[in-house]
Amino acid sequence: MAYCRHCGARIDDGANVCPECGTVQNNAPQTTNDDGGFLWGLLGCCIPIVGLVLFLVWRDTKPNTSKAAGIGALVSVILYVLCYVFAAVIGVGVAMY
């Protein structure tokens, strides 16, 4: 047994319309290319805001690709923060001499 996407009523697996609310059911399997993609992660790393937007847009439809772009953006932000901390430590050390 399946459930209606709109009202949650139990319907037959092959039903095209919910008998309770009349909502058309899309029973066709969705095929999308969701291989994760190293290049999406690289794009997210090079341009973190793009990685964040892609993560938010694709998180429901392409979870693997979304995760790659989000991880790329996260890695980039962490590297930026580490560079700033390192620069601040070096700056303070040089200023003390």
ChimeraX attribute file (.defattr): number of C-alpha atoms within 10 A of each C-alpha:
attribute: neighborCount
match mode: 1-to-1
recipient: residues
	/A:1	8
	/A:2	13
	/A:3	15
	/A:4	23
	/A:5	13
	/A:6	13
	/A:7	12
	/A:8	12
	/A:9	13
	/A:10	14
	/A:11	17
	/A:12	13
	/A:13	11
	/A:14	12
	/A:15	16
	/A:16	15
	/A:17	15
	/A:18	20
	/A:19	14
	/A:20	13
	/A:21	12
	/A:22	12
	/A:23	14
	/A:24	14
	/A:25	16
	/A:26	13
	/A:27	11
	/A:28	7
	/A:29	6
	/A:30	7
	/A:31	6
	/A:32	8
	/A:33	9
	/A:34	13
	/A:35	11
	/A:36	16
	/A:37	15
	/A:38	13
	/A:39	13
	/A:40	23
	/A:41	24
	/A:42	19
	/A:43	19
	/A:44	28
	/A:45	24
	/A:46	16
	/A:47	16
	/A:48	22
	/A:49	16
	/A:50	18
	/A:51	27
	/A:52	20
	/A:53	16
	/A:54	22
	/A:55	25
	/A:56	15
	/A:57	13
	/A:58	16
	/A:59	15
	/A:60	10
	/A:61	12
	/A:62	17
	/A:63	17
	/A:64	18
	/A:65	23
	/A:66	27
	/A:67	22
	/A:68	25
	/A:69	32
	/A:70	27
	/A:71	21
	/A:72	26
	/A:73	28
	/A:74	19
	/A:75	18
	/A:76	19
	/A:77	18
	/A:78	11
	/A:79	13
	/A:80	12
	/A:81	12
	/A:82	12
	/A:83	12
	/A:84	12
	/A:85	12
	/A:86	12
	/A:87	12
	/A:88	12
	/A:89	12
	/A:90	12
	/A:91	11
	/A:92	11
	/A:93	10
	/A:94	9
	/A:95	8
	/A:96	7
	/A:97	5
